[in-house]
Amino acid sequence: MEYTVQKLGRMAGISPRTLRYYDEIGLLKPGRINSSGYRIYGESEVNQLQQILFYRELGVSLEGIKDIINAPNVD
């Protein structure tokens, strides 16, 4: 299933602006951008967002989360 910024934000309980910011800083890139310019998120991006929100709940900074997610041995 695929989600727009609006749908994913509503589903995750965060603002669309937050998702756009995560894209801007390279934390969560959309799976694709459609012909109208909308960011489209798929299953892998939704899973990554769950990890981001989990670490945010633990108080980890966005830079720290980025390091964790981009580490080569993270499972």
Phi and psi restraints in degrees (range 20) as a CNS / XPLOR table:
assign (resid 1 and name C) (resid 2 and name N)
       (resid 2 and name CA) (resid 2 and name C) 1.0 -118.7 20.0 2
assign (resid 2 and name N) (resid 2 and name CA)
       (resid 2 and name C) (resid 3 and name N) 1.0 149.7 20.0 2
assign (resid 2 and name C) (resid 3 and name N)
       (resid 3 and name CA) (resid 3 and name C) 1.0 -132.3 20.0 2
assign (resid 3 and name N) (resid 3 and name CA)
       (resid 3 and name C) (resid 4 and name N) 1.0 143.8 20.0 2
assign (resid 3 and name C) (resid 4 and name N)
       (resid 4 and name CA) (resid 4 and name C) 1.0 -83.8 20.0 2
assign (resid 4 and name N) (resid 4 and name CA)
       (resid 4 and name C) (resid 5 and name N) 1.0 173.3 20.0 2
assign (resid 4 and name C) (resid 5 and name N)
       (resid 5 and name CA) (resid 5 and name C) 1.0 -57.1 20.0 2
assign (resid 5 and name N) (resid 5 and name CA)
       (resid 5 and name C) (resid 6 and name N) 1.0 -44.8 20.0 2
assign (resid 5 and name C) (resid 6 and name N)
       (resid 6 and name CA) (resid 6 and name C) 1.0 -61.4 20.0 2
assign (resid 6 and name N) (resid 6 and name CA)
       (resid 6 and name C) (resid 7 and name N) 1.0 -49.6 20.0 2
assign (resid 6 and name C) (resid 7 and name N)
       (resid 7 and name CA) (resid 7 and name C) 1.0 -65.6 20.0 2
assign (resid 7 and name N) (resid 7 and name CA)
       (resid 7 and name C) (resid 8 and name N) 1.0 -43.6 20.0 2
assign (resid 7 and name C) (resid 8 and name N)
       (resid 8 and name CA) (resid 8 and name C) 1.0 -67.0 20.0 2
assign (resid 8 and name N) (resid 8 and name CA)
       (resid 8 and name C) (resid 9 and name N) 1.0 -41.5 20.0 2
assign (resid 8 and name C) (resid 9 and name N)
       (resid 9 and name CA) (resid 9 and name C) 1.0 -60.4 20.0 2
assign (resid 9 and name N) (resid 9 and name CA)
       (resid 9 and name C) (resid 10 and name N) 1.0 -44.7 20.0 2
assign (resid 9 and name C) (resid 10 and name N)
       (resid 10 and name CA) (resid 10 and name C) 1.0 -62.4 20.0 2
assign (resid 10 and name N) (resid 10 and name CA)
       (resid 10 and name C) (resid 11 and name N) 1.0 -44.1 20.0 2
assign (resid 10 and name C) (resid 11 and name N)
       (resid 11 and name CA) (resid 11 and name C) 1.0 -65.4 20.0 2
assign (resid 11 and name N) (resid 11 and name CA)
       (resid 11 and name C) (resid 12 and name N) 1.0 -38.6 20.0 2
assign (resid 11 and name C) (resid 12 and name N)
       (resid 12 and name CA) (resid 12 and name C) 1.0 -88.8 20.0 2
assign (resid 12 and name N) (resid 12 and name CA)
       (resid 12 and name C) (resid 13 and name N) 1.0 -11.1 20.0 2
assign (resid 12 and name C) (resid 13 and name N)
       (resid 13 and name CA) (resid 13 and name C) 1.0 77.6 20.0 2
assign (resid 13 and name N) (resid 13 and name CA)
       (resid 13 and name C) (resid 14 and name N) 1.0 27.9 20.0 2
assign (resid 13 and name C) (resid 14 and name N)
       (resid 14 and name CA) (resid 14 and name C) 1.0 -126.7 20.0 2
assign (resid 14 and name N) (resid 14 and name CA)
       (resid 14 and name C) (resid 15 and name N) 1.0 165.8 20.0 2
assign (resid 14 and name C) (resid 15 and name N)
       (resid 15 and name CA) (resid 15 and name C) 1.0 -81.3 20.0 2
assign (resid 15 and name N) (resid 15 and name CA)
       (resid 15 and name C) (resid 16 and name N) 1.0 152.7 20.0 2
assign (resid 15 and name C) (resid 16 and name N)
       (resid 16 and name CA) (resid 16 and name C) 1.0 -59.0 20.0 2
assign (resid 16 and name N) (resid 16 and name CA)
       (resid 16 and name C) (resid 17 and name N) 1.0 -32.3 20.0 2
assign (resid 16 and name C) (resid 17 and name N)
       (resid 17 and name CA) (resid 17 and name C) 1.0 -62.4 20.0 2
assign (resid 17 and name N) (resid 17 and name CA)
       (resid 17 and name C) (resid 18 and name N) 1.0 -37.1 20.0 2
assign (resid 17 and name C) (resid 18 and name N)
       (resid 18 and name CA) (resid 18 and name C) 1.0 -61.6 20.0 2
assign (resid 18 and name N) (resid 18 and name CA)
       (resid 18 and name C) (resid 19 and name N) 1.0 -44.5 20.0 2
assign (resid 18 and name C) (resid 19 and name N)
       (resid 19 and name CA) (resid 19 and name C) 1.0 -63.3 20.0 2
assign (resid 19 and name N) (resid 19 and name CA)
       (resid 19 and name C) (resid 20 and name N) 1.0 -40.8 20.0 2
assign (resid 19 and name C) (resid 20 and name N)
       (resid 20 and name CA) (resid 20 and name C) 1.0 -65.7 20.0 2
assign (resid 20 and name N) (resid 20 and name CA)
       (resid 20 and name C) (resid 21 and name N) 1.0 -37.1 20.0 2
assign (resid 20 and name C) (resid 21 and name N)
       (resid 21 and name CA) (resid 21 and name C) 1.0 -65.7 20.0 2
assign (resid 21 and name N) (resid 21 and name CA)
       (resid 21 and name C) (resid 22 and name N) 1.0 -43.2 20.0 2
assign (resid 21 and name C) (resid 22 and name N)
       (resid 22 and name CA) (resid 22 and name C) 1.0 -59.6 20.0 2
assign (resid 22 and name N) (resid 22 and name CA)
       (resid 22 and name C) (resid 23 and name N) 1.0 -36.9 20.0 2
assign (resid 22 and name C) (resid 23 and name N)
       (resid 23 and name CA) (resid 23 and name C) 1.0 -67.1 20.0 2
assign (resid 23 and name N) (resid 23 and name CA)
       (resid 23 and name C) (resid 24 and name N) 1.0 -44.3 20.0 2
assign (resid 23 and name C) (resid 24 and name N)
       (resid 24 and name CA) (resid 24 and name C) 1.0 -59.3 20.0 2
assign (resid 24 and name N) (resid 24 and name CA)
       (resid 24 and name C) (resid 25 and name N) 1.0 -39.6 20.0 2
assign (resid 24 and name C) (resid 25 and name N)
       (resid 25 and name CA) (resid 25 and name C) 1.0 -90.9 20.0 2
assign (resid 25 and name N) (resid 25 and name CA)
       (resid 25 and name C) (resid 26 and name N) 1.0 -0.2 20.0 2
assign (resid 25 and name C) (resid 26 and name N)
       (resid 26 and name CA) (resid 26 and name C) 1.0 82.6 20.0 2
assign (resid 26 and name N) (resid 26 and name CA)
       (resid 26 and name C) (resid 27 and name N) 1.0 16.5 20.0 2
assign (resid 26 and name C) (resid 27 and name N)
       (resid 27 and name CA) (resid 27 and name C) 1.0 -82.4 20.0 2
assign (resid 27 and name N) (resid 27 and name CA)
       (resid 27 and name C) (resid 28 and name N) 1.0 -41.1 20.0 2
assign (resid 27 and name C) (resid 28 and name N)
       (resid 28 and name CA) (resid 28 and name C) 1.0 -141.2 20.0 2
assign (resid 28 and name N) (resid 28 and name CA)
       (resid 28 and name C) (resid 29 and name N) 1.0 100.8 20.0 2
assign (resid 28 and name C) (resid 29 and name N)
       (resid 29 and name CA) (resid 29 and name C) 1.0 -87.7 20.0 2
assign (resid 29 and name N) (resid 29 and name CA)
       (resid 29 and name C) (resid 30 and name N) 1.0 143.9 20.0 2
assign (resid 29 and name C) (resid 30 and name N)
       (resid 30 and name CA) (resid 30 and name C) 1.0 -67.3 20.0 2
assign (resid 30 and name N) (resid 30 and name CA)
       (resid 30 and name C) (resid 31 and name N) 1.0 155.2 20.0 2
assign (resid 30 and name C) (resid 31 and name N)
       (resid 31 and name CA) (resid 31 and name C) 1.0 -64.9 20.0 2
assign (resid 31 and name N) (resid 31 and name CA)
       (resid 31 and name C) (resid 32 and name N) 1.0 -35.0 20.0 2
assign (resid 31 and name C) (resid 32 and name N)
       (resid 32 and name CA) (resid 32 and name C) 1.0 -161.9 20.0 2
assign (resid 32 and name N) (resid 32 and name CA)
       (resid 32 and name C) (resid 33 and name N) 1.0 167.3 20.0 2
assign (resid 32 and name C) (resid 33 and name N)
       (resid 33 and name CA) (resid 33 and name C) 1.0 -120.8 20.0 2
assign (resid 33 and name N) (resid 33 and name CA)
       (resid 33 and name C) (resid 34 and name N) 1.0 124.4 20.0 2
assign (resid 33 and name C) (resid 34 and name N)
       (resid 34 and name CA) (resid 34 and name C) 1.0 -77.3 20.0 2
assign (resid 34 and name N) (resid 34 and name CA)
       (resid 34 and name C) (resid 35 and name N) 1.0 179.1 20.0 2
assign (resid 34 and name C) (resid 35 and name N)
       (resid 35 and name CA) (resid 35 and name C) 1.0 -64.7 20.0 2
assign (resid 35 and name N) (resid 35 and name CA)
       (resid 35 and name C) (resid 36 and name N) 1.0 -21.2 20.0 2
assign (resid 35 and name C) (resid 36 and name N)
       (resid 36 and name CA) (resid 36 and name C) 1.0 -88.8 20.0 2
assign (resid 36 and name N) (resid 36 and name CA)
       (resid 36 and name C) (resid 37 and name N) 1.0 -1.9 20.0 2
assign (resid 36 and name C) (resid 37 and name N)
       (resid 37 and name CA) (resid 37 and name C) 1.0 91.3 20.0 2
assign (resid 37 and name N) (resid 37 and name CA)
       (resid 37 and name C) (resid 38 and name N) 1.0 5.1 20.0 2
assign (resid 37 and name C) (resid 38 and name N)
       (resid 38 and name CA) (resid 38 and name C) 1.0 -78.4 20.0 2
assign (resid 38 and name N) (resid 38 and name CA)
       (resid 38 and name C) (resid 39 and name N) 1.0 138.2 20.0 2
assign (resid 38 and name C) (resid 39 and name N)
       (resid 39 and name CA) (resid 39 and name C) 1.0 -74.8 20.0 2
assign (resid 39 and name N) (resid 39 and name CA)
       (resid 39 and name C) (resid 40 and name N) 1.0 132.4 20.0 2
assign (resid 39 and name C) (resid 40 and name N)
       (resid 40 and name CA) (resid 40 and name C) 1.0 -120.6 20.0 2
assign (resid 40 and name N) (resid 40 and name CA)
       (resid 40 and name C) (resid 41 and name N) 1.0 127.7 20.0 2
assign (resid 40 and name C) (resid 41 and name N)
       (resid 41 and name CA) (resid 41 and name C) 1.0 -111.3 20.0 2
assign (resid 41 and name N) (resid 41 and name CA)
       (resid 41 and name C) (resid 42 and name N) 1.0 135.2 20.0 2
assign (resid 41 and name C) (resid 42 and name N)
       (resid 42 and name CA) (resid 42 and name C) 1.0 -106.7 20.0 2
assign (resid 42 and name N) (resid 42 and name CA)
       (resid 42 and name C) (resid 43 and name N) 1.0 -167.2 20.0 2
assign (resid 42 and name C) (resid 43 and name N)
       (resid 43 and name CA) (resid 43 and name C) 1.0 -60.2 20.0 2
assign (resid 43 and name N) (resid 43 and name CA)
       (resid 43 and name C) (resid 44 and name N) 1.0 -43.2 20.0 2
assign (resid 43 and name C) (resid 44 and name N)
       (resid 44 and name CA) (resid 44 and name C) 1.0 -66.1 20.0 2
assign (resid 44 and name N) (resid 44 and name CA)
       (resid 44 and name C) (resid 45 and name N) 1.0 -36.3 20.0 2
assign (resid 44 and name C) (resid 45 and name N)
       (resid 45 and name CA) (resid 45 and name C) 1.0 -69.5 20.0 2
assign (resid 45 and name N) (resid 45 and name CA)
       (resid 45 and name C) (resid 46 and name N) 1.0 -36.6 20.0 2
assign (resid 45 and name C) (resid 46 and name N)
       (resid 46 and name CA) (resid 46 and name C) 1.0 -63.5 20.0 2
assign (resid 46 and name N) (resid 46 and name CA)
       (resid 46 and name C) (resid 47 and name N) 1.0 -43.0 20.0 2
assign (resid 46 and name C) (resid 47 and name N)
       (resid 47 and name CA) (resid 47 and name C) 1.0 -62.8 20.0 2
assign (resid 47 and name N) (resid 47 and name CA)
       (resid 47 and name C) (resid 48 and name N) 1.0 -40.9 20.0 2
assign (resid 47 and name C) (resid 48 and name N)
       (resid 48 and name CA) (resid 48 and name C) 1.0 -65.7 20.0 2
assign (resid 48 and name N) (resid 48 and name CA)
       (resid 48 and name C) (resid 49 and name N) 1.0 -38.9 20.0 2
assign (resid 48 and name C) (resid 49 and name N)
       (resid 49 and name CA) (resid 49 and name C) 1.0 -63.2 20.0 2
assign (resid 49 and name N) (resid 49 and name CA)
       (resid 49 and name C) (resid 50 and name N) 1.0 -37.8 20.0 2
assign (resid 49 and name C) (resid 50 and name N)
       (resid 50 and name CA) (resid 50 and name C) 1.0 -60.5 20.0 2
assign (resid 50 and name N) (resid 50 and name CA)
       (resid 50 and name C) (resid 51 and name N) 1.0 -41.6 20.0 2
assign (resid 50 and name C) (resid 51 and name N)
       (resid 51 and name CA) (resid 51 and name C) 1.0 -63.9 20.0 2
assign (resid 51 and name N) (resid 51 and name CA)
       (resid 51 and name C) (resid 52 and name N) 1.0 -43.8 20.0 2
assign (resid 51 and name C) (resid 52 and name N)
       (resid 52 and name CA) (resid 52 and name C) 1.0 -59.5 20.0 2
assign (resid 52 and name N) (resid 52 and name CA)
       (resid 52 and name C) (resid 53 and name N) 1.0 -47.2 20.0 2
assign (resid 52 and name C) (resid 53 and name N)
       (resid 53 and name CA) (resid 53 and name C) 1.0 -65.6 20.0 2
assign (resid 53 and name N) (resid 53 and name CA)
       (resid 53 and name C) (resid 54 and name N) 1.0 -35.3 20.0 2
assign (resid 53 and name C) (resid 54 and name N)
       (resid 54 and name CA) (resid 54 and name C) 1.0 -61.3 20.0 2
assign (resid 54 and name N) (resid 54 and name CA)
       (resid 54 and name C) (resid 55 and name N) 1.0 -50.0 20.0 2
assign (resid 54 and name C) (resid 55 and name N)
       (resid 55 and name CA) (resid 55 and name C) 1.0 -66.2 20.0 2
assign (resid 55 and name N) (resid 55 and name CA)
       (resid 55 and name C) (resid 56 and name N) 1.0 -34.0 20.0 2
assign (resid 55 and name C) (resid 56 and name N)
       (resid 56 and name CA) (resid 56 and name C) 1.0 -62.9 20.0 2
assign (resid 56 and name N) (resid 56 and name CA)
       (resid 56 and name C) (resid 57 and name N) 1.0 -40.8 20.0 2
assign (resid 56 and name C) (resid 57 and name N)
       (resid 57 and name CA) (resid 57 and name C) 1.0 -60.5 20.0 2
assign (resid 57 and name N) (resid 57 and name CA)
       (resid 57 and name C) (resid 58 and name N) 1.0 -32.8 20.0 2
assign (resid 57 and name C) (resid 58 and name N)
       (resid 58 and name CA) (resid 58 and name C) 1.0 -80.0 20.0 2
assign (resid 58 and name N) (resid 58 and name CA)
       (resid 58 and name C) (resid 59 and name N) 1.0 -6.0 20.0 2
assign (resid 58 and name C) (resid 59 and name N)
       (resid 59 and name CA) (resid 59 and name C) 1.0 88.9 20.0 2
assign (resid 59 and name N) (resid 59 and name CA)
       (resid 59 and name C) (resid 60 and name N) 1.0 13.8 20.0 2
assign (resid 59 and name C) (resid 60 and name N)
       (resid 60 and name CA) (resid 60 and name C) 1.0 -75.6 20.0 2
assign (resid 60 and name N) (resid 60 and name CA)
       (resid 60 and name C) (resid 61 and name N) 1.0 138.4 20.0 2
assign (resid 60 and name C) (resid 61 and name N)
       (resid 61 and name CA) (resid 61 and name C) 1.0 -67.9 20.0 2
assign (resid 61 and name N) (resid 61 and name CA)
       (resid 61 and name C) (resid 62 and name N) 1.0 160.9 20.0 2
assign (resid 61 and name C) (resid 62 and name N)
       (resid 62 and name CA) (resid 62 and name C) 1.0 -62.8 20.0 2
assign (resid 62 and name N) (resid 62 and name CA)
       (resid 62 and name C) (resid 63 and name N) 1.0 -38.0 20.0 2
assign (resid 62 and name C) (resid 63 and name N)
       (resid 63 and name CA) (resid 63 and name C) 1.0 -64.8 20.0 2
assign (resid 63 and name N) (resid 63 and name CA)
       (resid 63 and name C) (resid 64 and name N) 1.0 -40.1 20.0 2
assign (resid 63 and name C) (resid 64 and name N)
       (resid 64 and name CA) (resid 64 and name C) 1.0 -64.3 20.0 2
assign (resid 64 and name N) (resid 64 and name CA)
       (resid 64 and name C) (resid 65 and name N) 1.0 -41.0 20.0 2
assign (resid 64 and name C) (resid 65 and name N)
       (resid 65 and name CA) (resid 65 and name C) 1.0 -63.7 20.0 2
assign (resid 65 and name N) (resid 65 and name CA)
       (resid 65 and name C) (resid 66 and name N) 1.0 -42.5 20.0 2
assign (resid 65 and name C) (resid 66 and name N)
       (resid 66 and name CA) (resid 66 and name C) 1.0 -59.6 20.0 2
assign (resid 66 and name N) (resid 66 and name CA)
       (resid 66 and name C) (resid 67 and name N) 1.0 -42.7 20.0 2
assign (resid 66 and name C) (resid 67 and name N)
       (resid 67 and name CA) (resid 67 and name C) 1.0 -63.5 20.0 2
assign (resid 67 and name N) (resid 67 and name CA)
       (resid 67 and name C) (resid 68 and name N) 1.0 -43.3 20.0 2
assign (resid 67 and name C) (resid 68 and name N)
       (resid 68 and name CA) (resid 68 and name C) 1.0 -63.2 20.0 2
assign (resid 68 and name N) (resid 68 and name CA)
       (resid 68 and name C) (resid 69 and name N) 1.0 -49.2 20.0 2
assign (resid 68 and name C) (resid 69 and name N)
       (resid 69 and name CA) (resid 69 and name C) 1.0 -66.9 20.0 2
assign (resid 69 and name N) (resid 69 and name CA)
       (resid 69 and name C) (resid 70 and name N) 1.0 -34.8 20.0 2
assign (resid 69 and name C) (resid 70 and name N)
       (resid 70 and name CA) (resid 70 and name C) 1.0 -87.0 20.0 2
assign (resid 70 and name N) (resid 70 and name CA)
       (resid 70 and name C) (resid 71 and name N) 1.0 -3.1 20.0 2
assign (resid 70 and name C) (resid 71 and name N)
       (resid 71 and name CA) (resid 71 and name C) 1.0 -64.8 20.0 2
assign (resid 71 and name N) (resid 71 and name CA)
       (resid 71 and name C) (resid 72 and name N) 1.0 139.5 20.0 2
assign (resid 71 and name C) (resid 72 and name N)
       (resid 72 and name CA) (resid 72 and name C) 1.0 -66.2 20.0 2
assign (resid 72 and name N) (resid 72 and name CA)
       (resid 72 and name C) (resid 73 and name N) 1.0 -24.4 20.0 2
assign (resid 72 and name C) (resid 73 and name N)
       (resid 73 and name CA) (resid 73 and name C) 1.0 -106.2 20.0 2
assign (resid 73 and name N) (resid 73 and name CA)
       (resid 73 and name C) (resid 74 and name N) 1.0 20.5 20.0 2
assign (resid 73 and name C) (resid 74 and name N)
       (resid 74 and name CA) (resid 74 and name C) 1.0 -80.1 20.0 2
assign (resid 74 and name N) (resid 74 and name CA)
       (resid 74 and name C) (resid 75 and name N) 1.0 132.4 20.0 2
